[in-house]
Structures are given as structure tokens and as C-alpha cells.
Amino acid sequence: MTIKPLSDRVVIKNVETEETTKSGIILTGTAKEKPQVAEIVAVGPGGLVDGKEVKMQVEVGQRVIYSKYAGTEVKLDGQELIIVRQSDILAVVE
């Protein structure tokens, strides 16, 4: 199956975080924070959103930082994806 976001929506997939700290401490599953870095899987076309023209500024394949509690989590073909608005994306990681 493929997923095609509508309007100003972006589909992202979390990037795995490191399991050890810089000082070498191994983190358990419960001690890890929810990652905020993700890779873009699909991008909507943009257009009119709430009466304003929205131009998409992100592209598939980019790594981004998004708001901590943003989006809707979905599971598709065994992958956990998050659908967020473009405005929930805070920065592009280069």
C-alpha cells in the first residue's frame, strides 16, 4: 500500500535514536524519550489551507525535527508512520 497525504500534510517515519549516551550509559526502553527526528516519506500538494495559500517547503527523503506531541500515528504495512502538518515541522536537518 502507498500513502498519499492531502493538503499541507507530511508523512514521516521516526529515525532510530542511540541506545547509549555519550558517556557510555546504556538506556533502557522506558528511559528513552520519544525521538523528534524523522525522515519524510511523503509530502502533500499544499494549496489552500484555512483560506491561505500554502507552498510545501519540504521534500521526500529529508530529515526533519518535528514538535514533540504533533501528528497522528498510523501503522501501514508493519511500519509506524506519523502524519503531521507542515507547520509542525520545526527544522530540516542537513
ZAMI-271606 format. One record per residue (C-alpha): y, x, z; residue in three letters; residue number from 1. Coordinates in pm, whole numbers, m for minus. Example, Ala and Ser with C-alpha at 12.3 -4.5 7.8 and 13.67 -1.06 7.14 Angstrom:
BEGIN
<torke north="m450" east="1230" up="780" residuo="ALA" num="1"/>
<torke north="m106" east="1367" up="714" residuo="SER" num="2"/>
END
This chain:
BEGIN
<torke north="0" east="0" up="0" residuo="MET" num="1"/>
<torke north="359" east="105" up="m53" residuo="THR" num="2"/>
<torke north="663" east="3" up="145" residuo="ILE" num="3"/>
<torke north="999" east="m59" up="m19" residuo="LYS" num="4"/>
<torke north="1290" east="m112" up="222" residuo="PRO" num="5"/>
<torke north="1562" east="m362" up="142" residuo="LEU" num="6"/>
<torke north="1938" east="m329" up="165" residuo="SER" num="7"/>
<torke north="2053" east="m35" up="384" residuo="ASP" num="8"/>
<torke north="1713" east="17" up="548" residuo="ARG" num="9"/>
<torke north="1532" east="352" up="559" residuo="VAL" num="10"/>
<torke north="1162" east="409" up="637" residuo="VAL" num="11"/>
<torke north="1099" east="722" up="845" residuo="ILE" num="12"/>
<torke north="797" east="897" up="993" residuo="LYS" num="13"/>
<torke north="825" east="1098" up="1314" residuo="ASN" num="14"/>
<torke north="775" east="1473" up="1291" residuo="VAL" num="15"/>
<torke north="531" east="1614" up="1546" residuo="GLU" num="16"/>
<torke north="702" east="1783" up="1838" residuo="THR" num="17"/>
<torke north="598" east="2107" up="2000" residuo="GLU" num="18"/>
<torke north="349" east="2074" up="2283" residuo="GLU" num="19"/>
<torke north="475" east="2379" up="2473" residuo="THR" num="20"/>
<torke north="821" east="2466" up="2598" residuo="THR" num="21"/>
<torke north="999" east="2791" up="2513" residuo="LYS" num="22"/>
<torke north="884" east="2934" up="2846" residuo="SER" num="23"/>
<torke north="520" east="2855" up="2760" residuo="GLY" num="24"/>
<torke north="466" east="2544" up="2973" residuo="ILE" num="25"/>
<torke north="220" east="2305" up="2807" residuo="ILE" num="26"/>
<torke north="340" east="1943" up="2806" residuo="LEU" num="27"/>
<torke north="100" east="1654" up="2863" residuo="THR" num="28"/>
<torke north="118" east="1339" up="2651" residuo="GLY" num="29"/>
<torke north="308" east="1148" up="2918" residuo="THR" num="30"/>
<torke north="564" east="1424" up="2975" residuo="ALA" num="31"/>
<torke north="673" east="1435" up="2612" residuo="LYS" num="32"/>
<torke north="985" east="1249" up="2509" residuo="GLU" num="33"/>
<torke north="988" east="1024" up="2207" residuo="LYS" num="34"/>
<torke north="1080" east="1250" up="1912" residuo="PRO" num="35"/>
<torke north="1410" east="1187" up="1743" residuo="GLN" num="36"/>
<torke north="1345" east="1400" up="1434" residuo="VAL" num="37"/>
<torke north="1179" east="1225" up="1143" residuo="ALA" num="38"/>
<torke north="1111" east="1261" up="772" residuo="GLU" num="39"/>
<torke north="1237" east="996" up="530" residuo="ILE" num="40"/>
<torke north="954" east="818" up="348" residuo="VAL" num="41"/>
<torke north="1151" east="551" up="155" residuo="ALA" num="42"/>
<torke north="1514" east="451" up="107" residuo="VAL" num="43"/>
<torke north="1656" east="107" up="24" residuo="GLY" num="44"/>
<torke north="1902" east="49" up="m261" residuo="PRO" num="45"/>
<torke north="2212" east="m8" up="m47" residuo="GLY" num="46"/>
<torke north="2455" east="m270" up="m178" residuo="GLY" num="47"/>
<torke north="2648" east="m534" up="15" residuo="LEU" num="48"/>
<torke north="2574" east="m536" up="388" residuo="VAL" num="49"/>
<torke north="2777" east="m766" up="612" residuo="ASP" num="50"/>
<torke north="3037" east="m800" up="336" residuo="GLY" num="51"/>
<torke north="3085" east="m425" up="292" residuo="LYS" num="52"/>
<torke north="2959" east="m202" up="13" residuo="GLU" num="53"/>
<torke north="2705" east="50" up="148" residuo="VAL" num="54"/>
<torke north="2616" east="364" up="m51" residuo="LYS" num="55"/>
<torke north="2295" east="534" up="57" residuo="MET" num="56"/>
<torke north="2361" east="892" up="172" residuo="GLN" num="57"/>
<torke north="2003" east="996" up="246" residuo="VAL" num="58"/>
<torke north="1708" east="1075" up="20" residuo="GLU" num="59"/>
<torke north="1331" east="1070" up="44" residuo="VAL" num="60"/>
<torke north="1194" east="1392" up="192" residuo="GLY" num="61"/>
<torke north="1497" east="1478" up="407" residuo="GLN" num="62"/>
<torke north="1454" east="1543" up="780" residuo="ARG" num="63"/>
<torke north="1690" east="1342" up="997" residuo="VAL" num="64"/>
<torke north="1782" east="1281" up="1359" residuo="ILE" num="65"/>
<torke north="1800" east="913" up="1450" residuo="TYR" num="66"/>
<torke north="1910" east="707" up="1751" residuo="SER" num="67"/>
<torke north="1657" east="714" up="2034" residuo="LYS" num="68"/>
<torke north="1575" east="343" up="2054" residuo="TYR" num="69"/>
<torke north="1656" east="243" up="1696" residuo="ALA" num="70"/>
<torke north="1441" east="64" up="1445" residuo="GLY" num="71"/>
<torke north="1123" east="m136" up="1420" residuo="THR" num="72"/>
<torke north="786" east="37" up="1446" residuo="GLU" num="73"/>
<torke north="521" east="m65" up="1193" residuo="VAL" num="74"/>
<torke north="172" east="60" up="1115" residuo="LYS" num="75"/>
<torke north="77" east="84" up="747" residuo="LEU" num="76"/>
<torke north="m248" east="235" up="619" residuo="ASP" num="77"/>
<torke north="m302" east="410" up="953" residuo="GLY" num="78"/>
<torke north="44" east="570" up="956" residuo="GLN" num="79"/>
<torke north="304" east="485" up="1219" residuo="GLU" num="80"/>
<torke north="639" east="431" up="1049" residuo="LEU" num="81"/>
<torke north="982" east="322" up="1171" residuo="ILE" num="82"/>
<torke north="1226" east="110" up="971" residuo="ILE" num="83"/>
<torke north="1589" east="183" up="1064" residuo="VAL" num="84"/>
<torke north="1932" east="104" up="924" residuo="ARG" num="85"/>
<torke north="2114" east="394" up="762" residuo="GLN" num="86"/>
<torke north="2377" east="366" up="1036" residuo="SER" num="87"/>
<torke north="2106" east="450" up="1297" residuo="ASP" num="88"/>
<torke north="2061" east="792" up="1134" residuo="ILE" num="89"/>
<torke north="2285" east="1040" up="1314" residuo="LEU" num="90"/>
<torke north="2242" east="1359" up="1109" residuo="ALA" num="91"/>
<torke north="2046" east="1532" up="833" residuo="VAL" num="92"/>
<torke north="1855" east="1844" up="943" residuo="VAL" num="93"/>
<torke north="1873" east="2130" up="692" residuo="GLU" num="94"/>
END
